[in-house]
């Protein structure tokens, strides 16, 4: 059975975004302040139930502020 790849990668990015937040010790408010991305938007990205997909631009902004490579978000 094949995985639904777009859905698989969306969930993978969200899980790794949550992991990054935890590793850095950030609250959502801290993450918002550091990245310049609104707290509401970050909450919807961090929610595994909401079907909102982060754009590559948003991931790039987060990568730059967190000092990680874009590949970080696609690690299984």
Number of C-alpha atoms within 10 A of each C-alpha: 3 4 8 8 9 10 12 10 17 18 21 17 23 21 20 17 21 18 14 18 17 11 9 11 11 14 12 17 14 14 20 18 12 14 17 12 15 13 17 12 12 18 14 16 22 23 14 15 9 10 12 15 17 17 9 10 9 14 16 14 17 22 18 13 12 15 9 13 12 15 9 14 21 15 11 9
